[in-house]
Amino acid sequence: MKGLYMRIAGKTLVALTLALGLAACGSPPEDKAADTAASDTAAPAAATTAAATTAAAGAKPAAFAQCAACHSVEPGKHGVGPSLAGIYGTKSGELAGYTFSEAMKKAALTWDDATLDEYLTAPMKKVPGTKMTYAGMSDPAARQEIIAYLKTLK
Ligand code: HEC
């Protein structure tokens, strides 16, 4: 009886090892397939996926962690950068209680989808002389998620 058990257990182990081995071998081609699918379907699909993820999470997009290093989202609570509460639709460099750079004060931008998208892509290009020393967010889908999130901040 014990011998039989051992044999079954042994077989199970072999089967398991095989299955694991197969799974491990199987993953690189799968990843490649996923990559190809992603690049083939391009930006709209990526944006949809990103938006769906955010909606499911119900709040802060993961990419916002980069902004949170310098920006709070609580009204009036400025850090290295100004609070981003209620930023959408305001004029650049006008939030009370924060000392903006001359460049930002003179930029005279209204923070809407277009200006935010350009600024977040390359802050120091859009507003030369800005003291937001952030290289920029190159992923368009991540920028869209962040802008959508900024709109929800009151
Ligand atoms: C290294 C710190 C830092 C990071 C990271 C950073 N910012 Fe800033 N941000 C600043 C500073 C400082 C200013 C003020 C700029 C000035 O006065 O020139 C600013 C200004 C802004 C403004 C303009 C505010 C206004 O009232 O005109 C927006 C919008 C903004 N940041 C959004 C973001 C977003 C979104 C991210 C993430 C993608 C981000 N920032 C990442 C430091 C940062």
Residues whose N, C-alpha, C, O or C-beta is under 5 A from the ligand:
A	BS01	HEC	Q66 C67 A69 C70 V80 G81 P82 K91 S92 G93 E94 L95 T99 F100 S101 M104 G129 T130 K131 M132 T133 Y134 M137
